[in-house]
Amino acid sequence: MPPLLPRPSTPPGMPPPESQRFPSMLSYGVVCSSNINRSMEAHVVLGNAGLRVESYGTGTQVRLPGKSAMEPKIFKFGTPYEEMYKNLAATPEDEAFFVRNGVLQLCRRGAAVKKAPQRWQDQTNEFIAQHDVVIAFE
């Protein structure tokens, strides 16, 4: 996995950050189950729009699609996205599979934004209370 990845760009149709006239003073929290797909996409989009944002997961573990529905790839919260990437791309066959199903791209995007998935329930009340708006993608 490349060392420092560039931050993903905002999807087409979104105004560029420089078009924002007044930076928001609000803090946003975005939450999904594993903090790797929906909440990370929202983290990128809101962050690229110049908003203060953190993303979290609510599950017991980070679950990614495996080679079958009965064999998901499971990681603990706090496992760096880069470590997940390396684990999933351990063999050329695995790397090809996880490139095809898009999971490696999710890990790359996550690594470009922050070190590791964070679990909502593991944050302190004081830390969570900093958010003015929380969006749940469940």
Disulfide bonds with the S-S distance in Angstrom:
none
